[in-house]
Structure formats: C-alpha cells, structure tokens
Amino acid sequence: MAYSVIKALHIIFMVSYFAGIFYLVRLFVYYKDTDDFDETRRKILREQYNFMAARLWNIITLPAGVLMLSFGIVMIVMNPGLLSAPWFHLKLTFLLALAAYHAWCWKMVRLIKNLNGENLPKDNLKLRMANEFATLILFAVVFTVILKNLALEHWWQLLLGFAGFVVLIMATVRLVNRRKNKSNS
C-alpha cells in the first residue's frame, strides 16, 4: 500500500508541475506579445507577467517538480527493478528532455525579471511552439509508462503517431498565430 500512496503522490505532483510549466510558458508568450504596446502599457503588463511568472515558478512549479522527483526517487528505491526495465530507460530519456526544458524555463523566468525582454526569442511563434514542447514530453512519458514494454515492441508505430501529433500541434500553433496576426492587422 505504501508504494501505491507514493505513486499517487508522484502523479499528483506531476500534474501540478505540468500545470505550472504549461502556464509559465504561456506567460512568456503574453510577455512577448507586449512588444508592440505603448511604453506605459508594456511596462505595466510586463511587471505583472514578471510577478506572475516568479510566483508561479517559486510557489507551484518548482516545489511540485521537486516533490514529483522526490516521490519518483522513492518509488525507485522501493522498487529497484524499475532500473532494469527497458521501458523505464525510455521514460528516463524523456525526463532528461524535460530537465532541459525546465532549465530553459528557469532561464526565461530570469530573462523577463529584468523587464526588458530583449533576450527573449525575437519570433513570438518560437515561444508559442516552445509552449507545446512540455505537452509532447507529457504524451511521451504517459504512453511509455502505460504501455511499458508494448511501447518498445511497437516503437515505430508510436514514433509515427508521435510525429503525426507533433506535426498536428505545430500546424495548429502556426494557424492560430497566423489568425492572430491577421486580426491584429
């Protein structure tokens, strides 16, 4: 029963972490959207987005990430056989991508802290697409964990489905961005 409780806590904090990451990157997009605003409006909104990003990072995202990781490590300690499971190696690979994304998000939080946004990507579309990267990692991890060894046996089908999903998400982001740009013109 203890393992199931730890697993439930791991999942709860994973959901909290991803909720934080999803909204955090959306705040970066909103911050960048202020580029064309007049100076007063831009300054007010950027201060608010900076405040929101810092609070979200420090109060929800980072603590949830630490707890998610901690409960994950406890699960490994309680069930060391996970380390020899091939599907678990795949999950860890996706988690390394998540760690890189997490580091990028932390860098962005620090960049907007100076309130000028000069070092953010010039193209807002890049931020909008970056916003979907966590979704892709989430899908990859969940499918790997649920399908376990089936994910390895049918890797090419999952890879094709995953690639199709990536194309669909990126096309949707481009379409939404194009519509947004037309309505602003």
Summary of the structure (lengths in Angstrom):
residues: 185
radius of gyration: 18.8
end to end distance: 58.7
largest distance: 58.7
contacts: 514
relative contact order: 0.12
helix: 90%
strand: 0%
